Amino acid sequence: MPLVRPFRALRYDSAAVGDLSAVVAPPYDVIAPAQHAALLARHPANVVRLDFPRDEAGDEPDDRYRRAARSLAAWRSDGTLHKDPHPSIYLYAQTYRAPGDETERTQSGFFGRLRLEPLEPGGGVLPHERTLAEPREDRYRLLRATGVNSSPVVGLYDDPSGRSRQLIERLTAVQPAVDIVDEEGTRHRVWPAPADGVEPDPAVAGLLSVAGAGPITIADGHHRYETALRYRDERRMTRSCEEDPAFDYLLALLIERHEPLTVLPTHRLLRSAAGDATPGDLLEAVAELFDVERGVAPDRLVAEFGSPGSGGRGRFGLWTRTPSGGRDGAILTARRSALRAHLPTGGDALRALDVTLLGIALERIVGLDAAAVAGGAIGYTKSPSDALRAVDDGTEFDAAFLLEGTPVADIVAVARDGDVMPQKSTYFYPKALTGLVINPHEW
């Protein structure tokens, strides 16, 4: 079973930095270059200097990681960051509206230390996607230089009893220590809850027990997790006698999987001249594997695939160029009987995913195998409006395939079967802010 522990976080001192919203940031892997520059300019102690250090003119290899380590040391020395006096967990609530949806939701969880263990079927921590070598190496070099986790892995635990919800409500029935709103309008609140010291609340131990009672599925942060495993193994070679070292753990945000989680889809864009089908015959070709409703207006496509919904129905939107130079839209419903013979090996959950069905269809209809996709034959976007505009532009893409979000239950099922999902299958929203709590590899 997984082990979750409290820890003494490094946190920004508002007396030293002022407005905390000026020093936190989104996760490194969703920050565009313009946003990165804006974050650097927003505050001299913005956490991107630790979590996403930039290259500077004249840098030698690894200079940016060493620069991050120097910033960390300086901020700990001058009081920008302080270390909490007692091991704690940190309750976290995000109140948000998903893109294309005016419904306000709040998802709650807590930051703790999660003990590292190999990612393997039947283990206590389960992955659902593959990682890439380049970002793994980047995160490893940063971790090796700084010795801290500045952003969390997000893990899902299962508590059908609802006890964890009751414990979280009890621990958050006070004023939060942090209450800020980000640029997307999401409200972020944090409540430290000491696990020992002065009057520890027994609800902390109860919540840790519930979260560690069964396997934890990684929702976000696979690269950070695999990096931490590599770092742990390296440290063990040089400090083999240390009992229960801090580097055996990493920072995790743990959320009960029945929370109102939002998983946004990533839509696919078919590049011009990629594959065998042409704009003129794509709508006819898809009829081999799908029931096709033609003549669907762009506004309807955006409305139906632009807000969070329940995926897993084998339902897709298509916007494509026509032989006359116009545009046409369709809604496609997979005929699973026609696709069954082409399904990949794996468990039922993986074989039923919308992204699996669409991948098969693109290979069968358009001739795009895994190598072609890896080579850039497909573009990606989170926005259905942007997907349609990319086709309308006519310079790079011939067609857009719109998807619905993958249900959380399907993600968990794939992980528990020991399978992994295709790339660009999930986008959990909203993202946890980086810099709210930092996990130093020390006790």
C-alpha positions in Angstrom: 0.0 0.0 0.0 1.2 3.6 -0.6 2.6 5.5 2.3 1.7 9.2 2.7 3.4 11.3 5.4 3.3 14.9 6.6 6.3 17.1 6.1 7.8 20.5 7.0 7.2 22.6 3.9 9.1 25.6 2.6 6.6 28.4 2.1 6.8 32.0 1.0 6.7 34.5 3.8 4.1 37.1 2.8 5.8 39.6 5.0 8.8 39.3 2.8 7.3 39.0 -0.7 3.9 40.8 -0.3 1.1 39.5 -2.5 1.6 35.7 -2.8 -0.1 35.6 -6.2 3.0 37.4 -7.5 5.4 34.6 -6.6 3.4 31.5 -7.6 3.1 30.1 -11.1 1.5 27.4 -13.2 3.3 24.1 -13.7 6.4 24.4 -15.9 5.0 22.3 -18.7 2.0 24.6 -19.4 3.9 27.9 -19.4 4.3 29.5 -22.8 7.4 31.7 -23.5 5.5 35.0 -23.2 4.0 33.9 -19.9 7.4 32.8 -18.6 8.8 36.2 -19.3 5.8 37.9 -17.6 6.3 35.7 -14.5 10.0 36.6 -14.3 9.1 40.2 -14.5 6.2 40.0 -12.0 8.4 39.5 -8.9 12.1 38.8 -8.4 11.3 35.8 -6.2 8.7 34.2 -8.5 8.9 30.4 -8.3 9.7 30.0 -12.0 13.3 30.9 -11.1 13.3 27.6 -9.1 11.0 25.4 -11.1 11.6 26.6 -14.7 14.9 28.4 -14.8 15.8 30.0 -18.2 19.0 29.8 -20.2 21.0 33.0 -20.3 23.6 34.3 -22.7 27.0 32.6 -22.2 25.6 29.7 -20.1 27.5 26.5 -19.8 25.6 23.2 -19.6 23.6 23.0 -16.3 24.2 26.7 -15.4 20.5 27.4 -15.3 20.0 24.6 -12.8 22.8 25.9 -10.6 21.3 29.3 -10.8 18.0 27.9 -9.5 19.9 26.3 -6.6 21.6 29.6 -5.7 18.2 31.4 -5.8 16.8 28.8 -3.4 19.7 29.1 -1.0 19.4 32.9 -1.0 15.7 32.9 -0.4 16.0 30.5 2.5 18.8 32.6 4.0 17.0 36.0 3.6 13.6 34.9 4.8 11.8 34.8 1.5 11.1 31.2 2.2 10.6 29.7 5.7 10.4 26.2 6.8 7.3 25.2 8.9 8.1 24.2 12.5 6.0 21.0 12.6 5.4 18.2 10.0 2.0 19.0 8.5 -0.3 18.2 5.6 -1.6 21.2 3.6 -5.3 21.2 2.6 -5.9 22.7 -0.8 -9.1 23.8 -2.5 -9.5 25.1 -6.0 -12.7 26.8 -7.0 -13.0 27.2 -10.7 -15.1 27.3 -13.9 -13.9 25.0 -16.7 -13.4 26.5 -20.2 -16.7 26.7 -22.0 -18.8 26.0 -18.8 -20.2 28.5 -16.4 -20.7 25.9 -13.6 -18.6 26.7 -10.5 -16.9 23.7 -9.0 -14.6 23.2 -6.1 -12.2 20.3 -5.8 -10.3 19.7 -2.6 -7.3 17.6 -1.6 -4.1 17.9 0.4 -0.3 18.1 -0.1 1.8 15.5 1.5 4.8 13.4 1.0 4.3 10.2 -1.0 6.8 7.4 -0.7 8.3 6.4 -4.0 8.0 2.9 -5.3 8.4 1.4 -8.7 5.6 2.0 -11.3 4.5 -1.5 -12.0 1.2 -3.4 -12.2 -0.2 -4.2 -8.8 1.9 -1.6 -7.0 0.8 1.1 -4.7 1.4 3.9 -7.2 0.1 3.5 -10.8 0.8 5.5 -13.9 -1.6 6.0 -16.8 0.7 7.5 -19.5 4.2 7.2 -21.0 6.9 9.8 -20.5 9.4 11.4 -22.8 13.2 11.4 -22.4 13.8 15.1 -22.8 11.5 16.4 -20.0 12.6 13.6 -17.7 16.2 14.7 -18.1 15.3 18.3 -17.5 13.5 17.6 -14.3 16.3 15.3 -13.1 19.0 17.9 -13.5 16.8 20.5 -11.7 16.1 18.1 -8.8 19.7 17.1 -8.5 20.8 20.8 -8.3 18.1 22.0 -5.9 17.2 19.0 -3.7 13.6 20.1 -3.5 10.2 19.4 -5.2 8.8 22.8 -6.2 5.7 21.4 -7.9 3.7 18.3 -7.0 2.7 15.1 -8.6 -1.1 14.8 -8.6 -2.4 11.5 -7.4 -5.9 10.1 -7.1 -7.0 7.9 -4.2 -10.3 6.0 -3.8 -12.6 6.5 -0.8 -16.1 5.4 -1.7 -17.1 5.8 2.0 -16.9 9.6 1.8 -14.9 9.7 5.0 -12.1 11.8 3.5 -14.6 14.4 2.4 -15.8 14.7 6.1 -12.2 15.0 7.3 -11.3 17.6 4.8 -14.3 19.7 5.7 -13.3 19.5 9.3 -9.7 20.6 8.7 -10.8 23.5 6.4 -13.4 24.9 8.7 -11.1 27.8 9.6 -9.6 30.7 7.7 -7.1 29.6 5.1 -3.4 30.6 5.3 -3.4 31.3 1.6 -6.3 32.7 -0.5 -5.5 33.9 -4.0 -7.0 34.0 -7.4 -4.9 33.3 -10.5 -5.1 34.8 -14.0 -7.7 32.3 -15.2 -10.0 33.2 -12.3 -9.4 30.0 -10.2 -9.4 30.6 -6.5 -6.7 28.7 -4.6 -6.8 28.2 -0.8 -4.3 26.4 1.5 -4.8 25.3 5.2 -1.7 23.9 7.0 -2.7 21.2 9.4 0.1 20.1 11.8 0.4 16.4 12.4 2.3 16.8 15.7 3.4 19.6 18.0 0.8 21.9 19.6 -2.7 20.3 19.6 -2.5 18.2 16.4 -5.9 17.4 15.0 -6.5 13.6 14.8 -8.3 14.2 11.5 -4.8 14.6 9.9 -3.9 11.0 10.8 -7.3 9.8 9.6 -6.9 11.5 6.3 -3.4 10.1 5.8 -4.8 6.6 6.6 -7.7 6.9 4.1 -5.5 8.2 1.3 -3.0 5.3 1.8 -5.5 2.6 2.0 -5.4 1.6 -1.7 -3.5 2.3 -4.9 -2.9 5.9 -5.9 -3.2 6.7 -9.6 -0.9 9.4 -11.0 -3.2 12.0 -12.7 -0.5 14.5 -13.5 3.3 14.7 -13.1 4.5 11.4 -14.5 7.8 13.0 -15.5 8.3 14.4 -12.0 7.6 10.9 -10.5 10.0 9.0 -12.7 12.7 11.7 -12.2 12.3 11.3 -8.4 12.7 7.6 -8.7 16.0 8.0 -10.6 17.2 10.6 -8.0 16.3 8.3 -5.1 18.2 5.4 -6.6 21.3 7.7 -7.1 21.1 9.0 -3.6 20.7 5.5 -2.1 24.1 4.5 -3.7 25.9 7.2 -1.7 23.8 7.2 1.5 22.9 3.5 1.9 22.9 3.5 5.7 20.4 6.3 6.2 17.1 5.1 7.6 13.9 6.4 5.9 15.6 9.2 4.1 13.6 12.2 2.8 14.6 11.5 -0.8 12.5 8.4 -0.6 9.5 10.7 -0.9 8.2 13.3 -3.2 5.7 16.2 -3.0 2.2 15.0 -4.0 -1.2 16.6 -4.2 -3.7 13.8 -3.3 -7.3 14.1 -4.4 -10.2 11.6 -3.9 -11.2 10.5 -7.4 -14.9 11.2 -6.8 -14.2 14.9 -6.4 -15.6 17.1 -9.2 -12.5 16.6 -11.3 -12.4 18.0 -14.8 -10.5 16.3 -17.6 -10.3 18.3 -20.8 -9.7 16.6 -24.1 -6.9 17.4 -26.5 -8.2 17.8 -30.0 -6.3 16.4 -33.1 -5.4 18.3 -36.2 -4.5 16.5 -39.4 -1.6 18.2 -41.1 -1.9 18.8 -44.9 -0.4 16.1 -47.0 -0.3 13.7 -44.0 -1.7 10.3 -44.6 -3.5 8.8 -47.6 -6.9 10.5 -47.4 -7.5 13.9 -49.0 -9.9 16.6 -48.0 -12.1 15.6 -50.8 -12.7 12.0 -49.6 -12.2 12.2 -45.8 -15.9 12.5 -45.1 -16.6 9.5 -47.3 -13.7 7.5 -45.8 -14.8 7.9 -42.2 -18.1 6.2 -43.0 -16.2 2.9 -43.0 -15.9 3.0 -39.3 -18.4 5.6 -38.0 -22.0 6.6 -38.3 -21.8 10.1 -39.8 -24.1 13.0 -39.3 -23.1 15.5 -42.0 -23.7 19.2 -42.4 -23.0 20.1 -38.8 -22.4 23.8 -38.3 -19.2 25.0 -36.7 -21.1 26.7 -33.8 -22.7 23.4 -32.9 -19.3 21.6 -33.0 -17.8 24.2 -30.6 -20.8 24.0 -28.3 -20.8 20.2 -28.1 -17.1 19.7 -27.8 -16.2 22.9 -26.1 -17.4 22.2 -22.6 -16.6 19.4 -20.1 -18.7 16.3 -20.8 -18.7 12.6 -20.3 -16.5 10.9 -22.9 -16.2 7.3 -23.5 -19.1 7.3 -26.0 -17.0 6.9 -29.1 -18.3 10.3 -30.3 -16.2 12.8 -32.2 -16.5 16.1 -34.1 -15.0 16.5 -37.6 -14.3 19.8 -39.4 -12.6 19.4 -42.8 -11.9 21.1 -46.1 -14.0 20.1 -49.1 -13.0 19.6 -52.8 -14.5 22.9 -53.7 -12.4 24.7 -51.1 -15.2 25.1 -48.6 -15.6 23.6 -45.2 -17.9 20.9 -43.8 -18.6 19.5 -40.4 -19.8 16.2 -39.1 -20.4 14.3 -35.9 -19.0 10.8 -35.9 -20.2 7.9 -33.7 -17.8 4.9 -33.7 -19.2 1.6 -34.8 -17.4 -0.5 -32.3 -18.1 -3.7 -34.2 -16.1 -2.3 -37.2 -13.2 -1.3 -35.0 -13.0 -4.4 -32.8 -10.7 -6.4 -35.0 -8.1 -3.5 -35.0 -8.1 -2.8 -31.2 -4.6 -2.9 -29.5 -3.7 -5.5 -26.9 -4.5 -4.5 -23.3 -7.4 -4.4 -20.9 -10.9 -3.6 -21.7 -10.6 0.0 -20.3 -7.7 0.9 -22.7 -9.5 -0.7 -25.7 -12.7 1.3 -25.1 -11.1 4.7 -24.8 -12.1 7.4 -27.3 -8.5 8.3 -27.9 -7.8 4.6 -28.7 -10.7 4.4 -31.2 -9.6 7.6 -32.9 -6.0 6.4 -33.2 -7.2 3.2 -34.9 -9.4 5.2 -37.2 -6.6 7.6 -38.2 -4.4 4.6 -39.0 -7.1 2.7 -40.9 -8.6 5.6 -42.8 -5.7 8.0 -43.2 -2.8 5.7 -42.9 -1.2 7.4 -39.9 0.6 4.8 -37.8 2.4 5.5 -34.5 5.6 6.4 -36.3 3.8 9.1 -38.4 2.1 10.5 -35.3 5.4 10.6 -33.5 6.9 12.4 -36.5 4.5 15.3 -36.3 1.7 14.3 -38.7 -0.8 15.4 -36.0 -1.1 18.7 -34.3 -2.9 19.3 -30.9 -5.0 22.0 -29.3 -7.1 22.3 -26.2 -9.6 24.7 -27.9 -12.2 23.5 -30.4 -12.5 27.0 -31.7 -8.8 27.1 -32.4 -9.0 23.7 -34.1 -11.7 24.9 -36.5 -9.8 28.1 -37.2 -6.6 26.2 -38.0 -8.5 24.3 -40.7 -10.2 27.4 -42.0 -6.7 29.0 -42.3 -5.9 26.3 -44.8 -2.1 26.7 -44.7 -1.2 23.8 -42.4 -4.1 21.5 -41.5 -6.7 19.8 -43.5 -9.0 18.5 -40.8 -9.8 18.7 -37.1 -11.0 15.8 -35.0 -12.7 17.0 -31.8 -12.9 14.8 -28.7 -14.8 14.6 -25.4 -12.9 14.4 -22.1 -11.9 11.0 -20.7 -13.9 10.0 -17.6 -11.8 9.8 -14.4 -13.1 6.3 -13.8 -11.7 5.1 -17.2 -8.2 6.6 -16.4 -8.1 4.8 -13.1 -9.3 1.6 -14.7 -6.5 1.8 -17.4 -3.9 2.3 -14.7 -5.2 -0.6 -12.6 -5.1 -2.9 -15.6 -1.4 -2.1 -15.9 -1.9 -0.2 -19.2 -0.9 3.3 -20.3 -3.0 5.7 -22.4 -1.9 7.2 -25.7 0.0 10.6 -25.6 -2.2 13.7 -25.2 -5.1 11.7 -23.7 -5.8 13.7 -20.6 -5.5 17.3 -19.3 -6.6 17.7 -15.8 -8.0 21.2 -15.1 -7.3 23.3 -13.2 -3.6 22.8 -12.6 -2.2 23.0 -9.1 -0.1 26.1 -8.6 3.6 25.7 -8.2 5.1 27.4 -5.2 2.3 27.1 -2.7 4.3 24.5 -0.8 7.9 23.2 -1.5 9.2 19.9 -0.3 12.8 19.9 0.7 14.6 16.6 0.8 15.3 16.9 4.5 13.4 16.3 7.8 
